[in-house]
Amino acid sequence: MKPLKTPLFSKVRNAFALAILIALLCTACAAPAATTSPEPTPTASTPSSPTPASDDSDDGAVKVDYATDKLLRKYDSVERFTDTRMDSSSVIFMADTAVKDFKFIELGFEEDGPQLKFHETAVLYALDELSPSKPLVVETLLPETIPTRGISYVDASNQTRYFAIALSGQDGSVFIFEF
């Protein structure tokens, strides 16, 4: 029996071979790198994979977490702000000691090679003071990629500090990192 050599058969065979070649190329490109490098610590130029801010700061550090019912029951009252309702998450900002001029901000960024330089583009909500007894709960969209929201406040040494709000790629937890 002779093999089929019709024009339709040749086109199907060529398309099938092309599909296999594309699949092999895509698989080779998606293979993970064999080497790993340590994750850099965020600075004024923030890498695309930031690390959480240290929780042992003694300057009235602000912490962030998801605003669960269990966590909210710890407080008699909270400040509330709704940034967006569409696909939003409810997060809570808590201060160890009172901080002045607390702001929930919109972030912009510029690319500087592999680094991102974040900056404040707008103040979305402001408090004269964020106190340990009255945290701020914000409904906001938390993108899984580049942060678009952040906070700023004046610390005990009268310095304004800026933080981006991010999601952990490992467990989905919310954290802040200084920029």
N, C-alpha and C positions, 0 to 999 in steps of 0.2 A: 504494500500500500504506500502510495506517494504522500509526502507531507503536503499540507495545504499551503498554497502560495498565492492566495487571492489578495488583492489590494486591501480589503477590509481586515483580513487576518494580520497582515504586515503592520497596519496602523495600530491595531489592538496590542500586538506584541511589542511594538516600539513604545506605546504609551505605558504599558505595564513595566517595561524595563526602566523608563524614565521615572515612574513613580517609586520603584525600588531604590533607584539611585538617590532621589531626593530624600527618601526616608532614611537611608544610610547616612547621608550628609547631615541631616538634622540631628540624628542620634549622636553622631560624632561631635557636633558642636555643643550639644547639651550635656556632655559628660563632665562631671565635676573635676576641678583641678586637683592634682595630686598633692600639691603643697598648700599649706595654710600659713597665714601670717597673723601676728597678733593684732587685735582690734585697737586702733589708735584712740587716744583720749581726746574728747572734744576741746577745742580752743576757740579763738575768735574765728578761725576757719574751721568749720565743723565737717567731719567726714560724713559720708552718706550712711554710715552705720554707727550712730552715736551710742555712748554708754550712759546709763542712768547717773544722775547727779548723786553725790554722796549724801546719805541721810544723817551723817554724824557732824554736820556743820553746826557751829555754835552761835551763829549770827541771826537766829530767828528764821531758819530755813523753812521754806514752804514745801510741803509734800503734796502729791497728787495721787488719787486712787479713783476707782470706779465708785460712784455714789450708791452703794447698796443700802437696802433697808436696815440691815444690821449696823452699818457704820453711821447712818443718819440718826438712829435711835440714841446715839451717844451725846447728841447735842439738843439743847432746849430750842434753839432756833438757828436758821441758816439764811444767808443771803442767797438769792436765786437770780440767774440770768439765762435767757434762752437765746443762743446764737443762731441756731437753726433747728428745725424740727425734722427735717428730712434725713433719714438714716443716721440720727444723732445718737451719741452716747452721753450718759449723765456722769460727769466727773466732779470730784470734790477737791478743793484746794484748802489745806489745813496748815496753820502756822504754829510752830512750837512756841514762839513768842510773837508779840504783835509786830507787824511790819507796816511801814508807812507807804502811802501812795501806791497801793496795789493796783495793777492794771491787767486786764485780760486783753491781749492784743492780736492783731492780724499780722502775719509774717510774710515777708517777701524774701527772695534770696538771689544771689548772683553766683554763677559758677566761676571758680578759680582753679582751673585744672580739675583734679579729682575732688577738690574740696568745695563745699557750699558755704557761702558767707550769708548768714541770716541778718535781717534787719526789720525793725518795726515799720509797718506801713500805715496802721490805723489803730486807734484805741477803741475797742468795742464795748468795754465796761470798766468803770473805775470806782475804787473805794478809797476813802481817806486812810483807812486802816483795815487790815485783815488781822483779826484777833484769834487767839486760840479757842475762845469760847463761841465764836460765830464764824464758821467757815463759809466759803463761797461754793455753791453748786451751779455748774454750768452745763446746759444741754448744747452740745456742739458736735460737729462732724470731725472725726479723727481719721484722716487718711492713713492708709497703711504704707505709704511711700514717704514723700517729702512733707515734713510738718508745715502746716499753714496757720497754726495758732500757737500762742505762747503767753507768757506772763512777764511782768516786770514789777519790781518793788524796790524801795529804798531800805537798805539793811541798817544794822545797828551802828556801822561806821559811816553812815550817811552816803553810801555809794549806791548808785542805781545798778541793779543786776537784772540781766535778761536771760530768759529760759525758753526753749522751744518745748512743746508738748509732743511726745512721740509714743508709738506703740512698739512693744517688743516683738521682734520677728520670731522669737522662740516660744513665748507663751501667751502673747496677746495682751500682756499687762501694759498699763499706761505709766509713763515716767516723764520726767523733765530732764533736760540737759542744758547747761549754761553755754551761751554764745557771746 
